[in-house]
Amino acid sequence: MIKRILLITFLFFALACFGQEQMIEIAKNYIENKCDKSFDEVLLVSVKDQKMYHTKQGKVLSEYVISSSVYGEGSKDGSNKTPLGLHKVKSKFGDKTPINGKMIGRVFYGKIATIYTGNTKSKTDDVLSRILWLEGMEEGLNKGEGIDSYSRYIYIHGTSEEGQLGKPASHGCIRMKNKEVIELYEKIKIGTLVLIL
């Protein structure tokens, strides 16, 4: 019985690793095709799996459960959809914002949000703790008039709806647990590539 449990555990681990390696290879090919250069570090967002992988030199450093848009994928202004394709971190906000601190217009005004860990939904689309503001890098897909990720205020940020993570729930941004977005914020530099697939 113990051998069987160990074997199943090993197989799940092997499948998970193979899946990550395959995703890293897809990201590498996509980025090299679009940028005509290789990359050292990338945040890879899988909309299908509702996960984000922090990768460096072809290895997964961290894996996060996220939420992309409840409205699906797309780039059109006003759609509230999550844009696909290659982005980069254009700017960062929240250095001195406490965990669960609510930001309005990227500014913390002193309000700490209630965190919902079950199925309860917030009445507002809260942006909490930290912000990584994304800029699209693909003209006609996520950059340009009417489809521009930066102009649409597409962020990676903390959320008050932590219980909704793992399924589409946002209004276009990539939502994370507050503790995790703070940790990620410290590791990620401006200019880091973000690929949303």
N, C-alpha and C positions, 0 to 999 in steps of 0.2 A: 504494500500500500504506500509506504513512504517513497519507494523507488518510483512508483507511478506519479505521485505528486511532484517529485523532483523533475521527472521527465516532462510533465505538462508545464511546469514552471519554466523549464529551460526552453521548451518550444515556443511559449508565449514571448519570452525574452528575445529569442532568435528572430521571431516574426516582427517584433517591435523594432529591433535593430535593423533588420532588412528593410522594413518600411521607411525608417529614417534615412538609411543610406540611399534608397531609391529617391526619396524626396530631395535629398541634398544634391544628387546627380541631376535631377530635373531642374533644380534651382540653378546649378552651375551652368548647365547648357542654356537655359533661358537668359541668364544675365550676360553670359559671354556673347550670345547672339544679339542681344539688344545693346550692350555697351561696348562690344568689341574689346573687352578686357576681362581679366579674371578678378576674383574678389577674395578677400581674406575673412570678412565677417558679414553676416547677413541675418536679419530676422525674417524667417520664413513662416508665413501665415497660411495655414490650410483651412479654407472655408469649409470644405467637405468634412474635415475631422474636427473643426472648431478647436484647433490647437495652434500654438505658435512655438516655433523652435528657434532658439538663439544658437547659431552655428558659428564656429570659428575654425578656419583651416580644415574644413570638411568634417568636423566633429560636432555633434550636438552637445552644447554645454548645459542647456536648460530647456525644459519643455513646460509650456503653460497652457492651461485650459482658458479659452477666450470665448467671447461672443462677437460675431459679426452681425450684420443688419438682419432684422426680422423681415425686411422687404426684399432681400435677395442681393444680387450683385449688379452693379452698374455705376456709371459715372455722371449721369445727367444731374445738373443743378436741380435741387428741390426734390430729388427722388428718395432721399434718405437711404440709399443703397450703398453697400460697401464697394469701393472701386477696386478693380483687379489690376494686376501688372506691377511693374517695377516702380518703387518709390525710394525716397531717402528721407532721413530725419533732418528736417530743415531747421527746427528750433525746439527748445526744451523749456518747460515752465514748471515751477513748483518746488524749487530748491528748499524753501523754508516753510512750505505748506505741511502741516501735521498730517498723519495718517487719517484718512476719511475726511480731510478738509475739503469743503466744497468750493470749487472755483467757478467764477462767472466772468466771462471774457478773459480767461487765463489769469485771473487775480483772485487770491484768497481774501475774503472779507471777514473771517472769523467764525463762520458757521461750520460745525461738524455734522456730517450727515448720518442718518440712521442707516445701518447696513441690514439688508434683507437677505437672509440665508435660505429661506424656503421659496415658495412659489409667489410670494407677495411681490407686487410690482410697485415701483415708485411712481408718484404722480408727475415727477419731472425727470428729464433725461440728465441725470447728474454727472458732472465731470469732477472726479475726486483725485486727491493725493498728488498725482504727477501727470504731465502731458508731454508726449512726444508728437510734435506736429509734423505731418507727412506732406512731402511735395512729390507730385507725380513726375515721372521721368520719361513717359512715353507720349509724345505728341499725338493727339487724336484718340488716345485711350483714356488717359488720366491727367493730361496736361493740355491746356488750351481753353478757349472760350466755351463756356457752357458745360464743361466736363472736368474742370480743374480741381484736383484733390486739395490743393493748398487753399484755394478760394472757397472750397466747400467746408473748410475746417475739419478735415479728416485727421483724427488723433488716434494714438494708442493711449488709453487713460484708465484710471481706476473707476469703479462703478459702485453705486449703492445697491445694485441688484446682483450681489455675488451668487445668490441661489439660482440665477438664470444662466450662469456661465456653463458652457458646454453645449449650448444650443443658440441659434440665432435670436438675438433679443435687442440689439442696438438700433440706433437710427442712422447708421452708416459707419461709425467709428469701430475700432477694435477695443473692446472692453476687457479689463483684467481685474483680478483680485488686487486690492489696494496694497497689501504687503508685498505682493509680487511685482507690481508696477514700480514701487519705490526701489526695490532691489535691482530691477532691470534698468531703471533710470540712471543709477549709479554706474552701470557697466557700459551703457551705450553712449557713443559720442555723436555729435552733430555730423551729418554726412554718412552715417551708417546706412547701408542699403536695407530696404524692406521689400520683400516680394510677397504679394498677395495672390494666391492661386485658388 
